Amino acid sequence: MFDYETLREFQAYAYFFFTVFLVFILYGYIHHLYSSEKKGIRNYEKYGKIALDDEITSEPVETMTLREKEKLKKSQKKENK
């Protein structure tokens, strides 16, 4: 059907375009992290401290609000049914 040279050429083009696609995904993710930290939505430096302070008695990085706790309970009840 296809000769060896054609398959190798197709493989090279696929590799190149897949690499470019992954680069766009990576830069999009970096932009998302940067913009969400700049807007004040998340503080990622707090998450970096998890590796240093990982005792069972240490304070959580983020506390859950009452609304989030209720959503978690509802979702757990649905999973148990």
N, C-alpha and C positions, 0 to 999 in steps of 0.2 A: 504494500500500500504506500508507505512512505519509506524513502531510503534513509540511511543513517545520518547523512549530512543535514537533511531537512528536519529530522527530529532534534538534532543537536542545536540547530539554529532556533527552532521553536522553543526549546528549553532555555536558551540564553535570553530570548526576548521575554519569556514568562518570568524568569528569575529577575531580570531588570525591572519590569513593571511591578512585580510583587514587592521588590525592595523599595521602589518609589512609593508605593501605596503604604507600606509600613512606616516610612519616614513621615508621610503626611499624618498618619494616625498618631505617631509619637509627638510631632509638633503640636497637633491639636490637643492632645492630653496635657502637654506642658503648658500650653496657653490656658487651658481650663484651670489647672492648678494655680497658675500665677494670677489669673483674673479673679478667681474665687477668694484667694488670700488677700488680694488688694482691696476687694469689695468688703472684706470683713466677714464673709460667710464662714470660712474655716481658718483656723490657725494651725498650720501643719507643723510648726515647731513644737507645739504641745505633743503631737504624736511622736516626734522624735525622742522625746523624753521617756517614752514607754520602755524603750530598750534599757535605759539606765535605771529606772525606778519601776521594777516589775514585781515588787513584793505583793503578797495577797492582801496585806493591810494598807497598802497605799491608796490614795484617793483616785477615783476614776478621772480620766482625761475630760470627759464630758458627762454631765449628769442628764438624765432623761427627764423631760417635763411630764406633768401628769397626763397630758393628752397622748404623748408617745407611749407611756406605760399602758394606757387603756387600749391603744391600738395593738400593742404587743400581746396583751391578754386576749383580745378578741381573735387575733390571728392564731394564737396557740390553741384556743378553744376549737376553732374551725379545723385545725390540723388533727386534733384528738378525736374528732367525730368520725 
